[in-house]
Every structure is written in structure tokens, then in C-alpha cells.
């Protein structure tokens, strides 16, 4: 499962969205696409401790964790 754009490809686990309702899943995918497209212009929020090197964004009640 993934998203394609002119700048490359985003890949994520097929099991990342098993219990998320379809509408919310589409909103999350839109936010992930937005992060990808705007990745050079946005401030990234780093995680700490054993999650160093990862970043987070929030979409409603969900957290998007990415590297």
C-alpha cells in the first residue's frame, strides 16, 4: 500500500489502517500526502529518547509518525 507522486513514492504497512473508518482513513492519507509534498517547507516535530530520528504530526485523534 502506498501513495505515488511526481516526487517519489510513499510506502507503508498494509496493516496500518485495519480498524480506522474509511472516511478517517482517507483524511489520514490526505494528511500523509500533504506532509510528503510539503516536507521541505514545514517544521517537523521530532520525537525523543528511543524514537529519535522519527517525527510526528497530528490529524484529529490520530498521530502520524514518520522519518
N, C-alpha and C positions, 0 to 999 in steps of 0.2 A: 504494500500500500504506500502511496506517496503522492506528491504534487509535482508537476512539471512547470517550469517557466523558462523564459529565454535565457535566464542567468544560471540555470542548472536544475538540479533535481533534489527534492527533499524526500527522505525516506524515513519511515517509522514503522514500528511493530504493528502488525495487523491486529493484534490483541489490545491495542492501546485504547480502544473505544468500545469495549463489549457491552457495558451497561449504561452508556450515555444515550439519551434520547436523540433521535435523528436531527431534530432542529438544533439542539445544543451542539451536537457533533459538527454540523455544518458551520455554526458560529465559531467553534474552535478551529476548524480547518481554515476559515477565512482569516482568523487572527494569526495563525501559523504562517499563512501565505503573506500577510501584511508584515510580520516580523522579518521574513525572508527577503521580501522586496526592499524593505527599508533598513536592513541590517547595518548599513554603513552610516545611516543618519540618526539612529536612535541611541539613547542611553541604555546600556544593558545593566541589569541589576544582578550583580554577582552573588552566588551562594558562597558560604564559608565552610570551614572545617573539612569534613570528609567529602564535601561536594564542591570543593574548589575546582574551578575550571568550567563550572556549569552556571547558567544564568536562568532567571525566572521572569515570567510575565503573568499577569492575572487576566482572566476573562471570566467575569461573573464569579461563580463559586469555584472555578477551576484554576489550577496553576499549570502553566506551560513551562516545562523545564527543558532547556536546550543548551547546546555547546556551540 
